[in-house]
Amino acid sequence: MLHALRSGATGFANFLRDHARWLRRLQWIIVGFYLTLLVVPALLPLPDRTASVFNSLTVFAQFAFWGVWWPFVLLSMPLLGRAWCGWFCPEGMLTEWASEHGQGHAIPRWMRWGGWPFVAFSLTTIYGQLVSVYQYPLAVLAVLGGSTAAAMVVGYRYGRSKRVWCKYLCPVNGVFQLLAKLAPWHYKVSEDAWRHPERRTAAINCAPLVPLRHMKGAGDCHMCGRCSDYRGAVHLTPRSPEAEVVHIAQGDNWQTALIVFGLMGLAVGAFLWSASPWFITIKQAEATWLVEHDIYWPLAQNAPWFILTHYPDVNDSFSWLDGQVILLFIFGAALAVGGPLYGSLWMASRLLRGARPAAQCTGPAVHDAKGAPVGRANLHRLAQGLIPAAGVGVFLGLSATTLTLLHNEGVSTPWATALRFILLGLALAWSLRLVWRISASGGAALHRRVAALALVAAGTLPFCVAWLMFFVIW
């Protein structure tokens, strides 16, 4: 069975390699479809209440982008790796095409900063909420279109036939990178075969800038197949979905921030604020205080649509106070959910660090390959175990839009709440299993591992309570 899987995977990867032109043509078709849904609805009048997926291009585009595309692209990452990036992504296609015809400048140092995945994800998420990106085509044009335009500019300016934007600045690169670590497929590299190839092989272009010779995981790979059988050393291979997280992934400050404060904190606030009665309470309290002090400008609804939601024709406009309270809610959720979780990871890592082997206790402090103290490395490694829970949380938040659009089309979904809790429960169980396996790598005693697991489980409680309120209470 395993041999058949390996043989089939190798054959499929070689097919992708040998039919790269077909794949590029498919990508151009997707680019055309994407640009049509992005631009045309922004030029049309807003649909009325009778509009549906079947009679309104605007509603169809809304369903395509937010009801199907984004939630199921996320779902594809732990199933297929970053196949979306290498096979279908219109933004990746356009930035690579621009790079092929661009200036070819060297990639600047500022672009290589490791914090961009977290910062870009956070800014895009927050801005999307301020302009109501799930509801209005102009907001979609600003968020997705702005990202695509920036990708093309970066591609034209930097690199030669490379996806520089995808590697460093794409707002979802960090998210995709994390989720792809759970994929049951990866391109395995034999360094021995690389050093001693049996035959000469023409040079290949790895557009996402992956150091192929030393590639260990699937986080950066776009699964495009261009490197299949390169030097007889690179082969698409099945693996355990837990292998990379448990045995390879080390994590770092920014990946931990993205998991804990981004996907499990800030994103939760972005999904929950519109349904929360706390938002109304905070807004009313602030508005009352402003009126009592004769401060009225924050109550004005005069911001342009590309700063705050402003569609008076359909009686939907945000005041400056709305924007401020949205930001307060989102950042508050990031701290309320991410803070306890980070604290639990820190305490668990300290507990596991106390189990240093005796041979190391008399020497200097132990550091990992990147020079970080072992305790900090443990924290980041433990955070990698939370990837399933973080990914499912974002999927559930995005799929709420899917369910809303289905309800608008008259589709009943009585099964949704039960399915949500099943998915969330399975993801949390998988995350705790990964944390348990990671905790074994340092040689800690059983009681320390149990205590560390209990701490991490306790740290996820605010995350669970937030979704409980969203699904049931609110």
FISE-386977 format. One record per residue (C-alpha): x, y, z; residue number from 1. Coordinates in Angstrom, 1 decimal. Layout:
BEGIN
{site {X,Y,Z},NUM}
...
***
This chain:
BEGIN
{site {0.0,0.0,0.0},1}
{site {2.7,2.4,1.0},2}
{site {4.7,1.5,-2.1},3}
{site {1.6,2.2,-4.3},4}
{site {1.2,5.6,-2.6},5}
{site {4.8,6.5,-3.2},6}
{site {4.7,5.3,-6.8},7}
{site {1.5,7.2,-7.5},8}
{site {2.8,10.4,-5.8},9}
{site {6.0,10.2,-7.9},10}
{site {4.0,9.8,-11.1},11}
{site {1.8,12.7,-10.3},12}
{site {4.7,15.0,-9.4},13}
{site {6.4,14.0,-12.7},14}
{site {3.2,14.8,-14.5},15}
{site {3.1,18.3,-13.0},16}
{site {6.8,18.8,-14.0},17}
{site {6.3,17.6,-17.6},18}
{site {3.1,19.6,-18.1},19}
{site {4.1,22.9,-16.6},20}
{site {2.7,24.7,-19.7},21}
{site {-0.7,23.2,-19.1},22}
{site {-0.6,24.3,-15.5},23}
{site {0.3,27.8,-16.4},24}
{site {-2.6,28.0,-18.9},25}
{site {-4.9,26.8,-16.2},26}
{site {-3.5,29.6,-13.9},27}
{site {-4.2,32.2,-16.6},28}
{site {-7.8,31.0,-16.8},29}
{site {-8.1,31.4,-13.0},30}
{site {-6.5,34.9,-13.2},31}
{site {-9.2,35.9,-15.7},32}
{site {-12.0,34.5,-13.5},33}
{site {-10.5,36.2,-10.4},34}
{site {-10.1,39.6,-12.1},35}
{site {-13.7,39.4,-13.4},36}
{site {-15.1,38.7,-9.9},37}
{site {-12.8,41.3,-8.4},38}
{site {-13.4,44.3,-10.7},39}
{site {-16.9,43.9,-12.3},40}
{site {-19.0,43.8,-9.1},41}
{site {-17.2,47.0,-7.9},42}
{site {-18.5,48.8,-11.0},43}
{site {-22.1,47.6,-10.5},44}
{site {-24.8,49.1,-8.2},45}
{site {-25.2,47.4,-4.9},46}
{site {-27.7,44.5,-5.1},47}
{site {-31.1,44.8,-3.4},48}
{site {-32.6,42.4,-1.0},49}
{site {-34.0,40.2,-3.7},50}
{site {-30.5,39.5,-5.2},51}
{site {-29.2,35.9,-5.0},52}
{site {-26.2,33.9,-6.2},53}
{site {-28.2,33.0,-9.3},54}
{site {-29.2,36.5,-10.5},55}
{site {-26.5,38.8,-9.2},56}
{site {-22.8,38.8,-10.1},57}
{site {-22.1,40.7,-7.0},58}
{site {-23.7,38.1,-4.7},59}
{site {-22.1,35.4,-6.7},60}
{site {-18.6,37.0,-6.3},61}
{site {-19.3,37.4,-2.6},62}
{site {-20.1,33.7,-2.3},63}
{site {-17.2,32.7,-4.4},64}
{site {-14.6,34.7,-2.5},65}
{site {-15.8,34.3,1.1},66}
{site {-18.2,31.3,1.0},67}
{site {-16.0,28.9,-1.0},68}
{site {-12.6,30.2,-1.9},69}
{site {-11.0,31.4,1.4},70}
{site {-12.4,28.7,3.8},71}
{site {-11.6,25.8,1.5},72}
{site {-8.2,27.1,0.5},73}
{site {-7.4,27.0,4.2},74}
{site {-8.8,23.5,4.4},75}
{site {-6.7,22.4,1.4},76}
{site {-3.4,23.3,3.2},77}
{site {-3.3,20.5,5.7},78}
{site {-4.6,18.1,3.1},79}
{site {-2.5,18.9,0.1},80}
{site {0.2,21.3,1.3},81}
{site {0.5,24.6,-0.5},82}
{site {-0.9,23.2,-3.7},83}
{site {-3.2,26.2,-4.0},84}
{site {-0.2,28.4,-4.2},85}
{site {1.6,26.4,-6.8},86}
{site {-1.4,25.3,-9.0},87}
{site {-4.1,27.9,-8.8},88}
{site {-3.3,31.1,-7.0},89}
{site {-3.8,34.1,-9.3},90}
{site {-1.7,36.4,-7.2},91}
{site {1.2,34.0,-7.3},92}
{site {0.9,33.6,-11.0},93}
{site {0.8,37.4,-11.6},94}
{site {3.7,38.2,-9.4},95}
{site {5.9,35.5,-11.0},96}
{site {4.8,36.8,-14.5},97}
{site {5.7,40.3,-13.5},98}
{site {9.0,39.1,-12.2},99}
{site {9.8,37.4,-15.5},100}
{site {9.4,40.8,-17.3},101}
{site {10.7,43.0,-14.5},102}
{site {13.8,44.8,-13.4},103}
{site {15.4,42.0,-11.5},104}
{site {16.7,44.0,-8.6},105}
{site {18.1,42.2,-5.6},106}
{site {15.7,41.6,-2.7},107}
{site {16.2,44.3,-0.1},108}
{site {17.1,43.5,3.4},109}
{site {13.9,45.1,4.9},110}
{site {11.8,42.7,2.9},111}
{site {13.5,39.7,4.5},112}
{site {12.4,40.7,8.0},113}
{site {10.8,37.7,9.7},114}
{site {7.9,39.7,11.2},115}
{site {6.1,40.4,7.9},116}
{site {3.8,37.3,7.9},117}
{site {2.4,38.3,11.3},118}
{site {2.2,42.0,10.6},119}
{site {0.7,41.6,7.1},120}
{site {-1.9,39.1,8.3},121}
{site {-2.9,41.3,11.3},122}
{site {-3.1,44.5,9.2},123}
{site {-5.1,42.8,6.4},124}
{site {-7.5,41.2,8.9},125}
{site {-8.1,44.5,10.8},126}
{site {-8.5,46.6,7.7},127}
{site {-10.9,44.1,6.2},128}
{site {-13.2,44.5,9.3},129}
{site {-13.1,48.3,9.1},130}
{site {-14.2,48.4,5.5},131}
{site {-16.6,45.3,5.7},132}
{site {-14.7,43.2,3.2},133}
{site {-17.2,40.3,3.4},134}
{site {-20.1,42.5,2.4},135}
{site {-19.1,45.0,-0.2},136}
{site {-17.3,44.7,-3.6},137}
{site {-15.4,48.0,-3.3},138}
{site {-13.9,46.7,0.0},139}
{site {-12.9,43.4,-1.8},140}
{site {-11.3,45.5,-4.5},141}
{site {-9.4,47.5,-1.9},142}
{site {-8.2,44.4,0.1},143}
{site {-7.7,41.7,-2.5},144}
{site {-7.0,44.1,-5.4},145}
{site {-4.6,46.1,-3.4},146}
{site {-2.7,43.0,-2.5},147}
{site {-2.6,41.8,-6.1},148}
{site {-1.4,45.2,-7.3},149}
{site {1.3,45.2,-4.7},150}
{site {2.3,41.6,-5.6},151}
{site {2.8,42.7,-9.2},152}
{site {4.8,45.7,-8.3},153}
{site {7.1,43.7,-6.1},154}
{site {7.4,41.0,-8.8},155}
{site {8.3,43.6,-11.4},156}
{site {10.8,45.3,-9.1},157}
{site {12.6,42.4,-7.5},158}
{site {13.8,38.9,-8.4},159}
{site {14.1,37.1,-11.7},160}
{site {11.2,34.7,-12.4},161}
{site {10.6,34.4,-8.6},162}
{site {7.6,34.8,-6.3},163}
{site {9.3,37.3,-4.0},164}
{site {5.9,38.6,-2.8},165}
{site {4.8,35.1,-1.9},166}
{site {8.0,34.4,0.0},167}
{site {8.1,37.5,2.1},168}
{site {5.0,39.8,2.0},169}
{site {1.9,37.9,1.1},170}
{site {-0.6,38.4,4.0},171}
{site {-1.5,34.7,4.2},172}
{site {2.0,33.3,3.6},173}
{site {2.6,32.7,7.3},174}
{site {-0.8,31.1,7.7},175}
{site {-0.3,28.8,4.7},176}
{site {3.2,28.0,5.9},177}
{site {1.9,26.8,9.3},178}
{site {-1.0,24.8,8.0},179}
{site {1.1,23.1,5.3},180}
{site {3.2,21.5,8.0},181}
{site {0.3,19.2,8.7},182}
{site {0.1,17.9,5.1},183}
{site {0.5,14.2,4.5},184}
{site {2.7,14.9,1.5},185}
{site {6.0,16.6,0.9},186}
{site {8.9,16.7,-1.5},187}
{site {11.5,14.7,0.3},188}
{site {15.1,15.5,-0.5},189}
{site {18.0,13.0,-0.3},190}
{site {21.1,15.1,0.3},191}
{site {23.3,12.1,-0.5},192}
{site {21.7,11.7,-3.9},193}
{site {22.0,15.4,-4.4},194}
{site {25.7,15.3,-3.8},195}
{site {26.2,12.2,-6.1},196}
{site {23.6,12.5,-8.9},197}
{site {23.4,9.6,-11.2},198}
{site {22.7,11.8,-14.2},199}
{site {23.0,15.4,-15.2},200}
{site {19.8,17.4,-14.8},201}
{site {19.0,20.8,-16.3},202}
{site {18.7,23.6,-13.7},203}
{site {15.3,24.4,-12.5},204}
{site {13.6,27.6,-11.3},205}
{site {12.2,27.3,-7.7},206}
{site {9.9,30.3,-7.9},207}
{site {9.1,30.4,-4.1},208}
{site {12.8,30.6,-3.3},209}
{site {13.0,27.3,-1.3},210}
{site {16.6,26.1,-0.7},211}
{site {15.9,22.8,-2.3},212}
{site {19.0,20.9,-1.2},213}
{site {18.2,21.5,2.5},214}
{site {14.4,21.4,2.3},215}
{site {13.1,19.4,5.2},216}
{site {9.4,20.2,5.4},217}
{site {6.4,21.4,3.4},218}
{site {5.9,24.9,4.9},219}
{site {7.6,26.8,2.1},220}
{site {7.0,24.5,-0.8},221}
{site {4.3,25.4,-3.4},222}
{site {3.9,21.8,-4.5},223}
{site {4.3,22.8,-8.2},224}
{site {6.3,19.8,-9.2},225}
{site {9.1,21.6,-11.0},226}
{site {11.7,20.0,-8.9},227}
{site {10.4,16.5,-9.1},228}
{site {13.2,14.0,-9.5},229}
{site {15.7,16.8,-9.7},230}
{site {19.3,15.3,-9.6},231}
{site {17.5,12.1,-8.7},232}
{site {17.1,13.5,-5.2},233}
{site {13.7,15.2,-4.9},234}
{site {10.5,13.0,-4.7},235}
{site {6.9,13.7,-3.7},236}
{site {6.5,11.3,-0.7},237}
{site {3.7,10.4,1.7},238}
{site {4.4,11.0,5.4},239}
{site {2.7,11.2,8.8},240}
{site {0.7,14.5,9.2},241}
{site {2.5,14.9,12.5},242}
{site {6.0,14.3,11.3},243}
{site {7.0,17.9,10.5},244}
{site {5.5,19.5,13.6},245}
{site {6.9,16.9,16.0},246}
{site {10.3,16.2,14.5},247}
{site {11.3,19.1,12.3},248}
{site {9.6,22.4,13.0},249}
{site {11.3,24.6,15.5},250}
{site {9.2,27.8,15.3},251}
{site {10.4,31.2,16.3},252}
{site {9.0,34.4,17.9},253}
{site {7.0,35.5,14.9},254}
{site {5.5,32.1,14.2},255}
{site {4.5,31.8,17.8},256}
{site {3.0,35.3,17.7},257}
{site {1.0,34.4,14.5},258}
{site {-0.4,31.3,16.1},259}
{site {-1.2,32.6,19.6},260}
{site {-2.0,36.3,19.1},261}
{site {-2.9,36.2,15.4},262}
{site {-4.9,33.1,14.5},263}
{site {-6.1,32.3,18.0},264}
{site {-6.5,35.8,19.3},265}
{site {-6.8,38.7,16.8},266}
{site {-8.8,36.6,14.2},267}
{site {-11.2,35.5,16.9},268}
{site {-11.9,39.2,17.7},269}
{site {-12.4,40.0,14.0},270}
{site {-15.0,37.2,13.7},271}
{site {-16.8,37.9,17.0},272}
{site {-17.2,41.6,17.3},273}
{site {-20.2,42.0,15.0},274}
{site {-22.1,39.3,17.0},275}
{site {-21.1,40.4,20.4},276}
{site {-23.5,42.4,22.7},277}
{site {-20.3,43.6,24.5},278}
{site {-19.5,45.6,21.4},279}
{site {-22.8,47.5,21.7},280}
{site {-22.3,48.0,25.4},281}
{site {-18.9,49.5,25.0},282}
{site {-20.0,51.7,22.1},283}
{site {-23.0,53.0,24.0},284}
{site {-20.9,53.8,27.1},285}
{site {-18.3,55.7,25.0},286}
{site {-21.0,57.5,23.1},287}
{site {-22.7,58.6,26.3},288}
{site {-19.4,59.9,27.6},289}
{site {-18.6,61.8,24.4},290}
{site {-22.0,63.5,24.4},291}
{site {-21.8,64.4,28.1},292}
{site {-18.5,66.2,27.3},293}
{site {-19.8,67.9,24.1},294}
{site {-17.4,65.9,21.8},295}
{site {-19.4,65.0,18.7},296}
{site {-16.9,64.5,15.9},297}
{site {-16.3,60.8,16.7},298}
{site {-20.0,60.2,16.1},299}
{site {-19.9,61.5,12.5},300}
{site {-20.2,59.0,9.7},301}
{site {-18.1,60.9,7.2},302}
{site {-15.1,58.6,6.6},303}
{site {-14.6,57.5,3.0},304}
{site {-15.4,53.9,2.2},305}
{site {-11.8,52.9,1.9},306}
{site {-11.1,53.9,5.5},307}
{site {-14.4,52.9,7.2},308}
{site {-17.5,51.3,5.9},309}
{site {-19.6,54.1,4.2},310}
{site {-22.6,53.1,2.1},311}
{site {-25.4,55.5,3.1},312}
{site {-27.6,54.3,0.2},313}
{site {-28.1,51.0,2.1},314}
{site {-28.0,52.7,5.5},315}
{site {-24.7,51.1,6.5},316}
{site {-22.0,53.5,7.6},317}
{site {-19.4,53.4,10.4},318}
{site {-18.7,56.3,12.6},319}
{site {-15.2,57.1,13.8},320}
{site {-16.4,55.7,17.1},321}
{site {-17.4,52.4,15.5},322}
{site {-13.9,52.1,14.0},323}
{site {-12.3,52.8,17.4},324}
{site {-14.5,50.3,19.2},325}
{site {-13.9,47.6,16.5},326}
{site {-10.1,48.1,17.0},327}
{site {-10.6,48.0,20.8},328}
{site {-12.6,44.7,20.6},329}
{site {-10.1,43.0,18.2},330}
{site {-7.0,44.0,20.2},331}
{site {-8.8,43.1,23.4},332}
{site {-9.7,39.7,22.1},333}
{site {-6.1,39.2,21.0},334}
{site {-4.9,39.9,24.5},335}
{site {-7.7,38.1,26.3},336}
{site {-7.3,34.9,24.3},337}
{site {-3.7,35.0,23.3},338}
{site {-2.3,36.3,26.6},339}
{site {-3.4,33.3,28.8},340}
{site {-2.3,30.9,26.0},341}
{site {1.1,32.4,25.7},342}
{site {1.5,32.4,29.4},343}
{site {0.6,28.7,29.6},344}
{site {3.1,27.9,26.9},345}
{site {5.8,29.9,28.8},346}
{site {5.1,28.0,32.0},347}
{site {5.0,24.7,30.3},348}
{site {8.3,25.4,28.6},349}
{site {9.9,26.4,31.9},350}
{site {8.6,23.2,33.5},351}
{site {10.0,21.1,30.7},352}
{site {13.3,23.0,30.7},353}
{site {13.8,22.0,34.3},354}
{site {14.3,18.5,33.1},355}
{site {17.7,19.1,31.4},356}
{site {19.8,15.9,31.2},357}
{site {22.4,15.6,33.9},358}
{site {25.2,15.9,31.5},359}
{site {24.1,19.4,30.6},360}
{site {23.4,20.6,34.1},361}
{site {27.0,21.4,35.0},362}
{site {27.8,23.2,31.7},363}
{site {26.7,26.5,30.2},364}
{site {23.1,27.2,29.2},365}
{site {22.0,25.0,26.3},366}
{site {21.0,26.7,23.1},367}
{site {19.3,25.4,20.0},368}
{site {20.6,25.6,16.4},369}
{site {19.4,29.3,16.1},370}
{site {21.2,30.3,19.3},371}
{site {18.0,30.6,21.4},372}
{site {17.9,29.2,24.9},373}
{site {16.4,25.8,25.2},374}
{site {13.5,27.1,27.3},375}
{site {12.5,29.6,24.6},376}
{site {12.9,27.0,21.9},377}
{site {10.6,24.7,23.8},378}
{site {8.0,27.4,24.0},379}
{site {8.1,27.9,20.2},380}
{site {8.1,24.2,19.6},381}
{site {5.1,23.7,21.9},382}
{site {3.3,26.5,20.1},383}
{site {3.7,24.6,16.8},384}
{site {1.5,21.9,18.3},385}
{site {-1.4,24.4,18.4},386}
{site {-1.5,24.7,14.6},387}
{site {-4.6,22.4,14.2},388}
{site {-6.7,24.4,16.7},389}
{site {-5.6,27.7,15.2},390}
{site {-6.3,26.6,11.7},391}
{site {-9.8,25.2,12.5},392}
{site {-10.7,28.4,14.4},393}
{site {-10.0,30.5,11.3},394}
{site {-11.9,28.0,9.1},395}
{site {-14.9,28.1,11.4},396}
{site {-14.9,31.9,11.4},397}
{site {-14.7,32.1,7.6},398}
{site {-17.3,29.3,7.2},399}
{site {-19.7,31.4,9.2},400}
{site {-19.9,33.7,6.1},401}
{site {-20.6,30.5,4.0},402}
{site {-23.5,29.6,6.3},403}
{site {-24.9,33.1,6.2},404}
{site {-24.9,33.2,2.5},405}
{site {-26.5,29.7,2.3},406}
{site {-29.2,30.9,4.7},407}
{site {-29.8,33.9,2.4},408}
{site {-30.4,31.4,-0.4},409}
{site {-32.9,29.5,1.7},410}
{site {-30.7,26.6,2.5},411}
{site {-31.3,25.1,6.0},412}
{site {-28.2,24.1,8.0},413}
{site {-29.5,22.6,11.3},414}
{site {-26.3,20.4,11.4},415}
{site {-24.0,23.4,11.5},416}
{site {-23.6,23.9,15.2},417}
{site {-22.9,20.2,15.9},418}
{site {-20.4,20.0,13.1},419}
{site {-18.6,23.1,14.4},420}
{site {-18.2,21.6,17.8},421}
{site {-17.0,18.3,16.4},422}
{site {-14.4,20.0,14.2},423}
{site {-13.3,22.3,17.1},424}
{site {-13.1,19.3,19.5},425}
{site {-11.1,17.2,17.1},426}
{site {-8.7,20.0,16.4},427}
{site {-8.1,20.7,20.1},428}
{site {-7.5,17.0,20.7},429}
{site {-5.0,16.8,17.9},430}
{site {-3.2,19.9,19.1},431}
{site {-2.9,18.5,22.6},432}
{site {-1.7,15.2,21.2},433}
{site {1.0,17.2,19.3},434}
{site {2.0,19.1,22.4},435}
{site {2.3,15.8,24.2},436}
{site {4.5,14.3,21.6},437}
{site {6.7,17.5,21.4},438}
{site {7.1,17.5,25.2},439}
{site {8.7,14.0,24.9},440}
{site {11.6,15.3,22.8},441}
{site {13.5,16.9,25.7},442}
{site {13.6,13.8,27.9},443}
{site {11.3,15.2,30.6},444}
{site {9.8,13.0,33.3},445}
{site {6.2,11.8,32.8},446}
{site {4.8,14.0,35.6},447}
{site {6.4,17.1,34.1},448}
{site {4.9,16.3,30.7},449}
{site {1.5,15.7,32.2},450}
{site {1.7,19.0,34.0},451}
{site {2.9,20.8,30.9},452}
{site {0.0,19.4,28.9},453}
{site {-2.5,20.4,31.6},454}
{site {-1.1,24.0,31.5},455}
{site {-1.4,24.2,27.7},456}
{site {-4.9,22.8,27.8},457}
{site {-5.9,25.4,30.5},458}
{site {-4.5,28.1,28.3},459}
{site {-6.9,27.2,25.5},460}
{site {-9.9,27.7,27.6},461}
{site {-10.5,31.4,26.6},462}
{site {-10.2,30.3,23.0},463}
{site {-12.9,27.7,23.5},464}
{site {-15.1,30.0,25.5},465}
{site {-15.0,32.6,22.7},466}
{site {-16.2,30.1,20.1},467}
{site {-18.9,28.8,22.6},468}
{site {-20.3,32.3,22.9},469}
{site {-20.2,32.8,19.1},470}
{site {-21.8,29.5,18.3},471}
{site {-24.4,29.2,21.1},472}
{site {-24.8,32.2,23.4},473}
{site {-24.7,35.1,21.0},474}
***
